[in-house]
Each structure stands twice: as structure tokens, then as C-alpha cells.
Amino acid sequence: MLSTQGTNITITRGDSAYITVSITDSKGNPYTPGPDDKIRAQVRQDASATKILFESQIPYDTLVWHIKPEDTAQAQMGKSYVYDMEIETAEGDVFTFIPLSSFTVSKEVTRVGTE
């Protein structure tokens, strides 16, 4: 199960999710990324953690963040992590367009003990 509240995400551990991302410029206008732009999300235990729980590249042409079952399979159930999302433009500029937000991995029953 996936739920969102603003930029905060809750997902059941081991589930798949497809989240459509939108990017706006500093004036609030939609930004259409090009093939040389790189869009990525990182999920960590907390903002100062050096270890990444998982990182995803978001395709510029679909802007869909595909969270795979293996991305959260090792996450601690019931724990809140943090994530943000950025774009690195073809010109080399970097913009965080989703600031630090909550990424909560909720408990599951059906896969517990099957790892």
C-alpha cells in the first residue's frame, strides 16, 4: 500500500509503487526535463546518515518514480526514513525540487519470515 500526504510517503515494506513526479521552476511554471537532465531520489535513515537505504533514477521522459520491492525489503518496519529528490540539469546546475520529506516503511504480514 502506498499513501502520500504532501511530499511525505508511506509504503508497505516490499511493495511496488509508481509515483508521478512534477517539477516546477522557481516561478512555479512546469519544467520539462530533457534527455541530458538527471533526476534522482535518495532515501536515508536520517538527513545526516552517510548510508543510503536506496537511490532511484527517475526517467526524464515519464517522470515516474518506480519503487521496487527490493528497495524497501531490508528496511526496518514501522520506521520513518527521509528522502529528497533533485534534478541535475544538462548545464550542471543542481536543484532539490522535493525537500527533505518523510519516507515511512509500514509493517507487513504476508512476507514476514519468507526472506
C-alpha positions in Angstrom: 0.0 0.0 0.0 1.2 3.5 -0.8 -0.1 6.7 0.6 1.1 10.2 0.3 0.4 13.4 2.2 2.1 16.3 0.5 5.6 15.1 -0.1 5.5 12.6 2.8 5.3 8.9 1.7 4.2 5.8 3.5 4.7 2.4 1.8 4.3 -1.1 2.9 7.7 -2.9 3.1 8.4 -4.9 0.0 5.6 -3.3 -2.1 5.9 -1.8 -5.5 4.9 1.8 -6.1 4.7 4.2 -9.1 4.8 7.8 -8.2 4.4 10.5 -10.8 6.8 13.4 -10.2 6.3 17.0 -11.3 9.0 19.6 -11.5 8.4 23.4 -11.5 10.9 26.2 -12.0 11.5 29.0 -9.4 8.4 30.9 -10.8 6.1 27.9 -10.4 6.0 27.1 -14.1 6.2 23.4 -15.2 9.7 22.3 -16.1 10.1 19.7 -18.8 13.4 17.8 -18.4 15.4 16.8 -21.3 17.4 13.6 -22.0 20.6 15.1 -20.5 19.0 16.0 -17.2 19.4 13.6 -14.4 16.6 13.2 -11.8 17.2 11.1 -8.7 15.7 10.3 -5.3 17.7 9.1 -2.3 16.2 7.5 0.9 18.3 7.5 4.0 17.9 6.7 7.7 18.1 10.4 8.6 19.4 13.6 7.0 22.9 13.2 8.3 23.3 9.4 7.5 26.0 8.5 5.0 24.5 5.2 4.2 21.8 5.2 1.5 18.8 2.8 2.0 18.2 3.1 -1.7 18.6 5.5 -4.6 16.4 5.7 -7.7 16.9 7.4 -11.1 13.7 8.8 -12.4 13.3 8.7 -16.3 13.1 12.2 -17.7 10.5 11.1 -20.3 8.0 9.5 -17.9 8.8 11.3 -14.6 7.6 8.2 -12.8 9.5 7.1 -9.6 9.3 3.3 -9.6 9.9 2.0 -6.1 10.7 -1.8 -6.4 10.1 -4.4 -3.8 13.8 -4.9 -3.2 14.2 -1.2 -2.5 12.4 -1.5 0.9 12.9 -5.2 1.6 15.7 -4.6 4.1 14.1 -1.5 5.7 13.0 -1.7 9.3 9.3 -2.0 9.5 7.4 0.9 11.2 10.4 3.2 10.8 10.4 6.6 9.3 13.3 7.4 6.9 13.8 10.6 5.0 14.2 11.3 1.3 14.6 14.2 -1.1 14.6 14.5 -4.9 16.9 16.6 -7.1 17.5 17.3 -10.8 20.9 17.9 -12.3 20.4 19.8 -15.4 22.4 19.3 -18.6 24.2 22.6 -17.8 25.4 21.1 -14.5 23.1 23.0 -12.1 21.5 21.0 -9.3 18.1 21.8 -7.8 16.4 20.0 -5.0 12.7 20.2 -6.0 11.4 17.9 -3.3 13.0 19.0 0.0 13.7 16.7 2.9 10.5 14.7 3.5 9.3 11.6 5.4 9.5 8.1 3.9 7.8 5.7 6.3 8.0 1.9 5.8 5.0 0.3 7.3 4.6 -3.2 8.6 3.7 -6.2 6.5 2.4 -9.6 7.4 2.4 -11.7 4.2 6.2 -11.7 3.6 7.5 -11.7 7.2 9.7 -14.7 7.6 9.9 -15.5 3.9 13.2 -13.8 3.3 
